[in-house]
Amino acid sequence: MAFVAPVTIQRVTGDDTTELPDLLAIEEPLEIRLGFGPATDRQQRTVSVTMRTPGDATGRHDEELATGFLFTEGIIQQPADVLSCRHCVEDAQKAGNVIRVELHPDVAVDWAQLERNTFTTSSCGLCGKTSIEAAMAQTTGPLTSDFTVAPELIHALPERVRGAQTAFAHTGGIHAAALFDATGRILLVREDIGRHNALDKLIGAAFWQGWLPLSQHGVFLSGRIGVELVQKSWRAGIPLLIAVGAPSSLAVKMAHEARIILAGFVRNGRYNLY
């Protein structure tokens, strides 16, 4: 399994200690590079380095992570914007941990905006009014979806998603993002050590399926709802976010601007709407 690493642990129960085999979620860096510019003058530039769980052995989840990130940052809009997306192999020490996305020559990158977004996200998180205005600039305005889900289906989602969390079942230490429809059917599940990466993978998978915007879908998150997750969901057109944890104050503020419904603390037959 490409997402786990075997270890030996000391299990302490009361006064007894037992040596046992165990599995940990893999955490490794992924460097995302862009190839861009006219055909006669192609250039390369690193746009992000994130700590992620590699996922499947084919590397497809890394492709989804990279394209989901680029979509939510407003760099790409459709599959035709991407000529290719593959792991770099020239540096053996970074094998499998560098991915290059070749953009169509017609795709223009706003480097100044991208650098501002990357800086605020990695250093101190998105902040206040500026982040909401930046998110709105990357969307077509508040969502207008009429998507709804019956309460009994919301109550059932945690157990349904848990049954599809392969990596969590082996490690107990990994986040999930799951896409569902109005009947509560789980369409996609992606897992990662980082909750934002799990959502980027999910959005990237939907990007390649041609499903965006996801105006008739909801997303279930295995942790809390931070503002960055709301921003990514807004960009992808997701009208409903459901989570087992709580949202932050700024997440709620941005969700109100976006007209995204947040449901938190979904557990034990109850949830809170924000």
Secondary structure as the mmCIF struct_conf table of DSSP 4:
data_model
#
loop_
_struct_conf.conf_type_id
_struct_conf.id
_struct_conf.beg_label_comp_id
_struct_conf.beg_label_asym_id
_struct_conf.beg_label_seq_id
_struct_conf.end_label_comp_id
_struct_conf.end_label_asym_id
_struct_conf.end_label_seq_id
TURN_TY1_P TURN_TY1_P1 ALA A 2 PHE A 3
STRN STRN1 VAL A 4 THR A 13
TURN_TY1_P TURN_TY1_P2 GLY A 14 ASP A 15
STRN STRN2 ASP A 16 ALA A 25
STRN STRN3 GLU A 28 PHE A 36
BEND BEND1 GLY A 37 GLY A 37
TURN_TY1_P TURN_TY1_P3 ALA A 39 THR A 40
BEND BEND2 ASP A 41 ASP A 41
STRN STRN4 GLN A 43 ARG A 52
BEND BEND3 ASP A 56 ASP A 56
TURN_TY1_P TURN_TY1_P4 ALA A 57 THR A 58
BEND BEND4 GLY A 59 GLY A 59
HELX_RH_AL_P HELX_RH_AL_P1 ARG A 60 THR A 72
TURN_TY1_P TURN_TY1_P5 GLU A 73 GLY A 74
BEND BEND5 ILE A 75 ILE A 75
BEND BEND6 GLN A 78 GLN A 78
HELX_RH_3T_P HELX_RH_3T_P1 PRO A 79 ASP A 81
STRN STRN5 VAL A 82 HIS A 87
BEND BEND7 GLU A 90 GLU A 90
HELX_RH_3T_P HELX_RH_3T_P2 ALA A 92 LYS A 94
TURN_TY1_P TURN_TY1_P6 ALA A 95 GLY A 96
BEND BEND8 ASN A 97 ASN A 97
STRN STRN6 VAL A 98 LEU A 103
HELX_LH_PP_P HELX_LH_PP_P1 HIS A 104 HIS A 104
TURN_TY1_P TURN_TY1_P7 PRO A 105 ASP A 106
HELX_RH_AL_P HELX_RH_AL_P2 TRP A 111 SER A 123
TURN_TY1_P TURN_TY1_P8 CYS A 124 CYS A 124
HELX_RH_AL_P HELX_RH_AL_P3 GLY A 128 ALA A 137
TURN_TY1_P TURN_TY1_P9 GLN A 138 GLN A 138
BEND BEND9 THR A 139 PRO A 142
HELX_RH_AL_P HELX_RH_AL_P4 PRO A 151 GLY A 163
TURN_TY1_P TURN_TY1_P10 ALA A 164 ALA A 164
HELX_RH_AL_P HELX_RH_AL_P5 THR A 166 THR A 171
BEND BEND10 GLY A 172 GLY A 172
STRN STRN7 HIS A 175 PHE A 180
TURN_TY1_P TURN_TY1_P11 ALA A 182 THR A 183
STRN STRN8 ILE A 186 ASP A 192
BEND BEND11 ILE A 193 GLY A 194
HELX_RH_AL_P HELX_RH_AL_P6 ARG A 195 GLN A 209
TURN_TY1_P TURN_TY1_P12 GLY A 210 GLY A 210
BEND BEND12 PRO A 213 PRO A 213
TURN_TY1_P TURN_TY1_P13 SER A 215 GLN A 216
STRN STRN9 GLY A 218 LEU A 221
BEND BEND13 SER A 222 GLY A 223
STRN STRN10 ILE A 225 ILE A 225
HELX_RH_AL_P HELX_RH_AL_P7 VAL A 227 ALA A 236
TURN_TY1_P TURN_TY1_P14 GLY A 237 GLY A 237
STRN STRN11 LEU A 240 ALA A 243
BEND BEND14 VAL A 244 GLY A 245
HELX_LH_PP_P HELX_LH_PP_P2 ALA A 246 ALA A 246
STRN STRN12 PRO A 247 PRO A 247
HELX_LH_PP_P HELX_LH_PP_P3 SER A 248 SER A 248
HELX_RH_AL_P HELX_RH_AL_P8 SER A 249 ALA A 258
TURN_TY1_P TURN_TY1_P15 ARG A 259 ARG A 259
STRN STRN13 ILE A 261 ARG A 267
TURN_TY1_P TURN_TY1_P16 ASN A 268 GLY A 269
STRN STRN14 ARG A 270 LEU A 273
#
